[in-house]
């Protein structure tokens, strides 16, 4: 099966994608931090 050729992105599309990727990375990091804090709290309560 042939790969689809992606259309060239405009500078605005690149900027929007970069911003979206940055916010996604921040969200993932904040969720990981919250999960660690929850684990730490549950261990302290035991």
mmCIF file of the N, C-alpha and C atoms, coordinates in Angstrom:
data_MODEL
# 
_entry.id   MODEL 
# 
loop_
_atom_site.group_PDB 
_atom_site.id 
_atom_site.type_symbol 
_atom_site.label_atom_id 
_atom_site.label_alt_id 
_atom_site.label_comp_id 
_atom_site.label_asym_id 
_atom_site.label_entity_id 
_atom_site.label_seq_id 
_atom_site.pdbx_PDB_ins_code 
_atom_site.Cartn_x 
_atom_site.Cartn_y 
_atom_site.Cartn_z 
_atom_site.occupancy 
_atom_site.B_iso_or_equiv 
_atom_site.pdbx_formal_charge 
_atom_site.auth_seq_id 
_atom_site.auth_comp_id 
_atom_site.auth_asym_id 
_atom_site.auth_atom_id 
_atom_site.pdbx_PDB_model_num 
ATOM 1   N N  . UNK A 1 1  ? 0.848  -1.175 0.000  1.00 0.00 ? 1  UNK A N  1 
ATOM 2   C CA . UNK A 1 1  ? 0.000  0.000  0.000  1.00 0.00 ? 1  UNK A CA 1 
ATOM 3   C C  . UNK A 1 1  ? 0.897  1.243  0.000  1.00 0.00 ? 1  UNK A C  1 
ATOM 4   N N  . UNK A 1 2  ? 0.592  2.174  -0.852 1.00 0.00 ? 2  UNK A N  1 
ATOM 5   C CA . UNK A 1 2  ? 1.394  3.389  -0.983 1.00 0.00 ? 2  UNK A CA 1 
ATOM 6   C C  . UNK A 1 2  ? 1.090  4.364  0.143  1.00 0.00 ? 2  UNK A C  1 
ATOM 7   N N  . UNK A 1 3  ? 2.129  5.099  0.529  1.00 0.00 ? 3  UNK A N  1 
ATOM 8   C CA . UNK A 1 3  ? 1.943  6.116  1.555  1.00 0.00 ? 3  UNK A CA 1 
ATOM 9   C C  . UNK A 1 3  ? 1.286  7.345  0.929  1.00 0.00 ? 3  UNK A C  1 
ATOM 10  N N  . UNK A 1 4  ? 0.464  8.004  1.718  1.00 0.00 ? 4  UNK A N  1 
ATOM 11  C CA . UNK A 1 4  ? -0.166 9.230  1.233  1.00 0.00 ? 4  UNK A CA 1 
ATOM 12  C C  . UNK A 1 4  ? 0.832  10.371 1.363  1.00 0.00 ? 4  UNK A C  1 
ATOM 13  N N  . UNK A 1 5  ? 0.843  11.216 0.365  1.00 0.00 ? 5  UNK A N  1 
ATOM 14  C CA . UNK A 1 5  ? 1.723  12.373 0.384  1.00 0.00 ? 5  UNK A CA 1 
ATOM 15  C C  . UNK A 1 5  ? 1.052  13.480 1.196  1.00 0.00 ? 5  UNK A C  1 
ATOM 16  N N  . UNK A 1 6  ? 1.743  13.985 2.166  1.00 0.00 ? 6  UNK A N  1 
ATOM 17  C CA . UNK A 1 6  ? 1.174  15.053 3.001  1.00 0.00 ? 6  UNK A CA 1 
ATOM 18  C C  . UNK A 1 6  ? 1.311  16.402 2.307  1.00 0.00 ? 6  UNK A C  1 
ATOM 19  N N  . UNK A 1 7  ? 0.296  17.228 2.406  1.00 0.00 ? 7  UNK A N  1 
ATOM 20  C CA . UNK A 1 7  ? 0.399  18.560 1.802  1.00 0.00 ? 7  UNK A CA 1 
ATOM 21  C C  . UNK A 1 7  ? 1.385  19.420 2.602  1.00 0.00 ? 7  UNK A C  1 
ATOM 22  N N  . UNK A 1 8  ? 2.022  20.351 1.904  1.00 0.00 ? 8  UNK A N  1 
ATOM 23  C CA . UNK A 1 8  ? 2.965  21.230 2.584  1.00 0.00 ? 8  UNK A CA 1 
ATOM 24  C C  . UNK A 1 8  ? 2.210  22.155 3.528  1.00 0.00 ? 8  UNK A C  1 
ATOM 25  N N  . UNK A 1 9  ? 2.776  22.347 4.702  1.00 0.00 ? 9  UNK A N  1 
ATOM 26  C CA . UNK A 1 9  ? 2.134  23.187 5.705  1.00 0.00 ? 9  UNK A CA 1 
ATOM 27  C C  . UNK A 1 9  ? 2.615  24.624 5.559  1.00 0.00 ? 9  UNK A C  1 
ATOM 28  N N  . UNK A 1 10 ? 1.706  25.546 5.815  1.00 0.00 ? 10 UNK A N  1 
ATOM 29  C CA . UNK A 1 10 ? 2.061  26.962 5.788  1.00 0.00 ? 10 UNK A CA 1 
ATOM 30  C C  . UNK A 1 10 ? 2.761  27.305 7.110  1.00 0.00 ? 10 UNK A C  1 
ATOM 31  N N  . UNK A 1 11 ? 3.460  28.421 7.165  1.00 0.00 ? 11 UNK A N  1 
ATOM 32  C CA . UNK A 1 11 ? 4.092  28.831 8.428  1.00 0.00 ? 11 UNK A CA 1 
ATOM 33  C C  . UNK A 1 11 ? 3.083  28.961 9.573  1.00 0.00 ? 11 UNK A C  1 
ATOM 34  N N  . UNK A 1 12 ? 1.863  29.402 9.257  1.00 0.00 ? 12 UNK A N  1 
ATOM 35  C CA . UNK A 1 12 ? 0.838  29.527 10.297 1.00 0.00 ? 12 UNK A CA 1 
ATOM 36  C C  . UNK A 1 12 ? 0.448  28.152 10.827 1.00 0.00 ? 12 UNK A C  1 
ATOM 37  N N  . UNK A 1 13 ? 0.343  27.180 9.928  1.00 0.00 ? 13 UNK A N  1 
ATOM 38  C CA . UNK A 1 13 ? 0.004  25.823 10.353 1.00 0.00 ? 13 UNK A CA 1 
ATOM 39  C C  . UNK A 1 13 ? 1.121  25.222 11.202 1.00 0.00 ? 13 UNK A C  1 
ATOM 40  N N  . UNK A 1 14 ? 2.369  25.484 10.826 1.00 0.00 ? 14 UNK A N  1 
ATOM 41  C CA . UNK A 1 14 ? 3.500  25.013 11.627 1.00 0.00 ? 14 UNK A CA 1 
ATOM 42  C C  . UNK A 1 14 ? 3.462  25.630 13.026 1.00 0.00 ? 14 UNK A C  1 
ATOM 43  N N  . UNK A 1 15 ? 3.198  26.928 13.098 1.00 0.00 ? 15 UNK A N  1 
ATOM 44  C CA . UNK A 1 15 ? 3.151  27.613 14.390 1.00 0.00 ? 15 UNK A CA 1 
ATOM 45  C C  . UNK A 1 15 ? 2.018  27.059 15.246 1.00 0.00 ? 15 UNK A C  1 
ATOM 46  N N  . UNK A 1 16 ? 0.847  26.834 14.645 1.00 0.00 ? 16 UNK A N  1 
ATOM 47  C CA . UNK A 1 16 ? -0.291 26.294 15.391 1.00 0.00 ? 16 UNK A CA 1 
ATOM 48  C C  . UNK A 1 16 ? 0.025  24.885 15.892 1.00 0.00 ? 16 UNK A C  1 
ATOM 49  N N  . UNK A 1 17 ? 0.654  24.079 15.049 1.00 0.00 ? 17 UNK A N  1 
ATOM 50  C CA . UNK A 1 17 ? 1.007  22.712 15.442 1.00 0.00 ? 17 UNK A CA 1 
ATOM 51  C C  . UNK A 1 17 ? 2.030  22.729 16.580 1.00 0.00 ? 17 UNK A C  1 
ATOM 52  N N  . UNK A 1 18 ? 3.047  23.598 16.477 1.00 0.00 ? 18 UNK A N  1 
ATOM 53  C CA . UNK A 1 18 ? 4.046  23.690 17.533 1.00 0.00 ? 18 UNK A CA 1 
ATOM 54  C C  . UNK A 1 18 ? 3.413  24.087 18.859 1.00 0.00 ? 18 UNK A C  1 
ATOM 55  N N  . UNK A 1 19 ? 2.493  25.040 18.820 1.00 0.00 ? 19 UNK A N  1 
ATOM 56  C CA . UNK A 1 19 ? 1.810  25.480 20.043 1.00 0.00 ? 19 UNK A CA 1 
ATOM 57  C C  . UNK A 1 19 ? 0.963  24.352 20.622 1.00 0.00 ? 19 UNK A C  1 
ATOM 58  N N  . UNK A 1 20 ? 0.268  23.628 19.758 1.00 0.00 ? 20 UNK A N  1 
ATOM 59  C CA . UNK A 1 20 ? -0.562 22.512 20.214 1.00 0.00 ? 20 UNK A CA 1 
ATOM 60  C C  . UNK A 1 20 ? 0.305  21.432 20.850 1.00 0.00 ? 20 UNK A C  1 
ATOM 61  N N  . UNK A 1 21 ? 1.423  21.111 20.221 1.00 0.00 ? 21 UNK A N  1 
ATOM 62  C CA . UNK A 1 21 ? 2.319  20.087 20.757 1.00 0.00 ? 21 UNK A CA 1 
ATOM 63  C C  . UNK A 1 21 ? 2.885  20.512 22.114 1.00 0.00 ? 21 UNK A C  1 
ATOM 64  N N  . UNK A 1 22 ? 3.185  21.800 22.266 1.00 0.00 ? 22 UNK A N  1 
ATOM 65  C CA . UNK A 1 22 ? 3.703  22.297 23.538 1.00 0.00 ? 22 UNK A CA 1 
ATOM 66  C C  . UNK A 1 22 ? 2.669  22.134 24.646 1.00 0.00 ? 22 UNK A C  1 
ATOM 67  N N  . UNK A 1 23 ? 1.414  22.500 24.351 1.00 0.00 ? 23 UNK A N  1 
ATOM 68  C CA . UNK A 1 23 ? 0.378  22.382 25.374 1.00 0.00 ? 23 UNK A CA 1 
ATOM 69  C C  . UNK A 1 23 ? 0.093  20.924 25.713 1.00 0.00 ? 23 UNK A C  1 
ATOM 70  N N  . UNK A 1 24 ? 0.174  20.039 24.722 1.00 0.00 ? 24 UNK A N  1 
ATOM 71  C CA . UNK A 1 24 ? -0.030 18.610 24.977 1.00 0.00 ? 24 UNK A CA 1 
ATOM 72  C C  . UNK A 1 24 ? 1.070  18.096 25.903 1.00 0.00 ? 24 UNK A C  1 
ATOM 73  N N  . UNK A 1 25 ? 2.325  18.466 25.633 1.00 0.00 ? 25 UNK A N  1 
ATOM 74  C CA . UNK A 1 25 ? 3.436  18.030 26.511 1.00 0.00 ? 25 UNK A CA 1 
ATOM 75  C C  . UNK A 1 25 ? 3.249  18.553 27.932 1.00 0.00 ? 25 UNK A C  1 
ATOM 76  N N  . UNK A 1 26 ? 2.806  19.812 28.075 1.00 0.00 ? 26 UNK A N  1 
ATOM 77  C CA . UNK A 1 26 ? 2.566  20.371 29.407 1.00 0.00 ? 26 UNK A CA 1 
ATOM 78  C C  . UNK A 1 26 ? 1.451  19.613 30.126 1.00 0.00 ? 26 UNK A C  1 
ATOM 79  N N  . UNK A 1 27 ? 0.388  19.276 29.417 1.00 0.00 ? 27 UNK A N  1 
ATOM 80  C CA . UNK A 1 27 ? -0.734 18.553 30.009 1.00 0.00 ? 27 UNK A CA 1 
ATOM 81  C C  . UNK A 1 27 ? -0.295 17.163 30.472 1.00 0.00 ? 27 UNK A C  1 
ATOM 82  N N  . UNK A 1 28 ? 0.486  16.478 29.652 1.00 0.00 ? 28 UNK A N  1 
ATOM 83  C CA . UNK A 1 28 ? 0.981  15.145 30.019 1.00 0.00 ? 28 UNK A CA 1 
ATOM 84  C C  . UNK A 1 28 ? 1.847  15.244 31.271 1.00 0.00 ? 28 UNK A C  1 
ATOM 85  N N  . UNK A 1 29 ? 2.713  16.242 31.318 1.00 0.00 ? 29 UNK A N  1 
ATOM 86  C CA . UNK A 1 29 ? 3.584  16.414 32.474 1.00 0.00 ? 29 UNK A CA 1 
ATOM 87  C C  . UNK A 1 29 ? 2.778  16.717 33.734 1.00 0.00 ? 29 UNK A C  1 
ATOM 88  N N  . UNK A 1 30 ? 1.753  17.542 33.621 1.00 0.00 ? 30 UNK A N  1 
ATOM 89  C CA . UNK A 1 30 ? 0.959  17.884 34.802 1.00 0.00 ? 30 UNK A CA 1 
ATOM 90  C C  . UNK A 1 30 ? 0.174  16.674 35.303 1.00 0.00 ? 30 UNK A C  1 
ATOM 91  N N  . UNK A 1 31 ? -0.310 15.838 34.386 1.00 0.00 ? 31 UNK A N  1 
ATOM 92  C CA . UNK A 1 31 ? -1.026 14.631 34.800 1.00 0.00 ? 31 UNK A CA 1 
ATOM 93  C C  . UNK A 1 31 ? -0.081 13.656 35.498 1.00 0.00 ? 31 UNK A C  1 
ATOM 94  N N  . UNK A 1 32 ? 1.128  13.532 34.979 1.00 0.00 ? 32 UNK A N  1 
ATOM 95  C CA . UNK A 1 32 ? 2.108  12.644 35.598 1.00 0.00 ? 32 UNK A CA 1 
ATOM 96  C C  . UNK A 1 32 ? 2.462  13.142 37.001 1.00 0.00 ? 32 UNK A C  1 
ATOM 97  N N  . UNK A 1 33 ? 2.621  14.443 37.143 1.00 0.00 ? 33 UNK A N  1 
ATOM 98  C CA . UNK A 1 33 ? 2.940  15.017 38.448 1.00 0.00 ? 33 UNK A CA 1 
ATOM 99  C C  . UNK A 1 33 ? 1.790  14.790 39.432 1.00 0.00 ? 33 UNK A C  1 
ATOM 100 N N  . UNK A 1 34 ? 0.568  14.969 38.974 1.00 0.00 ? 34 UNK A N  1 
ATOM 101 C CA . UNK A 1 34 ? -0.594 14.758 39.839 1.00 0.00 ? 34 UNK A CA 1 
ATOM 102 C C  . UNK A 1 34 ? -0.682 13.290 40.258 1.00 0.00 ? 34 UNK A C  1 
ATOM 103 N N  . UNK A 1 35 ? -0.397 12.377 39.346 1.00 0.00 ? 35 UNK A N  1 
ATOM 104 C CA . UNK A 1 35 ? -0.430 10.949 39.664 1.00 0.00 ? 35 UNK A CA 1 
ATOM 105 C C  . UNK A 1 35 ? 0.621  10.618 40.727 1.00 0.00 ? 35 UNK A C  1 
ATOM 106 N N  . UNK A 1 36 ? 1.824  11.191 40.591 1.00 0.00 ? 36 UNK A N  1 
ATOM 107 C CA . UNK A 1 36 ? 2.876  10.965 41.587 1.00 0.00 ? 36 UNK A CA 1 
ATOM 108 C C  . UNK A 1 36 ? 2.452  11.499 42.954 1.00 0.00 ? 36 UNK A C  1 
ATOM 109 N N  . UNK A 1 37 ? 1.835  12.666 42.973 1.00 0.00 ? 37 UNK A N  1 
ATOM 110 C CA . UNK A 1 37 ? 1.386  13.244 44.241 1.00 0.00 ? 37 UNK A CA 1 
ATOM 111 C C  . UNK A 1 37 ? 0.299  12.383 44.878 1.00 0.00 ? 37 UNK A C  1 
ATOM 112 N N  . UNK A 1 38 ? -0.610 11.861 44.069 1.00 0.00 ? 38 UNK A N  1 
ATOM 113 C CA . UNK A 1 38 ? -1.657 10.973 44.596 1.00 0.00 ? 38 UNK A CA 1 
ATOM 114 C C  . UNK A 1 38 ? -1.047 9.712  45.197 1.00 0.00 ? 38 UNK A C  1 
ATOM 115 N N  . UNK A 1 39 ? -0.063 9.145  44.512 1.00 0.00 ? 39 UNK A N  1 
ATOM 116 C CA . UNK A 1 39 ? 0.607  7.951  45.035 1.00 0.00 ? 39 UNK A CA 1 
ATOM 117 C C  . UNK A 1 39 ? 1.323  8.260  46.346 1.00 0.00 ? 39 UNK A C  1 
ATOM 118 N N  . UNK A 1 40 ? 1.970  9.406  46.406 1.00 0.00 ? 40 UNK A N  1 
ATOM 119 C CA . UNK A 1 40 ? 2.700  9.804  47.617 1.00 0.00 ? 40 UNK A CA 1 
ATOM 120 C C  . UNK A 1 40 ? 1.731  9.975  48.783 1.00 0.00 ? 40 UNK A C  1 
ATOM 121 N N  . UNK A 1 41 ? 0.561  10.602 48.529 1.00 0.00 ? 41 UNK A N  1 
ATOM 122 C CA . UNK A 1 41 ? -0.439 10.798 49.570 1.00 0.00 ? 41 UNK A CA 1 
ATOM 123 C C  . UNK A 1 41 ? -0.998 9.460  50.075 1.00 0.00 ? 41 UNK A C  1 
ATOM 124 N N  . UNK A 1 42 ? -1.244 8.546  49.149 1.00 0.00 ? 42 UNK A N  1 
ATOM 125 C CA . UNK A 1 42 ? -1.813 7.261  49.559 1.00 0.00 ? 42 UNK A CA 1 
ATOM 126 C C  . UNK A 1 42 ? -0.797 6.465  50.392 1.00 0.00 ? 42 UNK A C  1 
ATOM 127 N N  . UNK A 1 43 ? 0.475  6.598  50.096 1.00 0.00 ? 43 UNK A N  1 
ATOM 128 C CA . UNK A 1 43 ? 1.490  5.905  50.886 1.00 0.00 ? 43 UNK A CA 1 
ATOM 129 C C  . UNK A 1 43 ? 1.618  6.527  52.284 1.00 0.00 ? 43 UNK A C  1 
ATOM 130 N N  . UNK A 1 44 ? 1.458  7.842  52.380 1.00 0.00 ? 44 UNK A N  1 
ATOM 131 C CA . UNK A 1 44 ? 1.553  8.523  53.670 1.00 0.00 ? 44 UNK A CA 1 
ATOM 132 C C  . UNK A 1 44 ? 0.380  8.179  54.568 1.00 0.00 ? 44 UNK A C  1 
ATOM 133 N N  . UNK A 1 45 ? -0.781 7.910  54.006 1.00 0.00 ? 45 UNK A N  1 
ATOM 134 C CA . UNK A 1 45 ? -1.964 7.626  54.796 1.00 0.00 ? 45 UNK A CA 1 
ATOM 135 C C  . UNK A 1 45 ? -1.963 6.210  55.356 1.00 0.00 ? 45 UNK A C  1 
ATOM 136 N N  . UNK A 1 46 ? -1.143 5.350  54.846 1.00 0.00 ? 46 UNK A N  1 
ATOM 137 C CA . UNK A 1 46 ? -1.119 3.956  55.312 1.00 0.00 ? 46 UNK A CA 1 
ATOM 138 C C  . UNK A 1 46 ? -0.506 3.825  56.658 1.00 0.00 ? 46 UNK A C  1 
# 
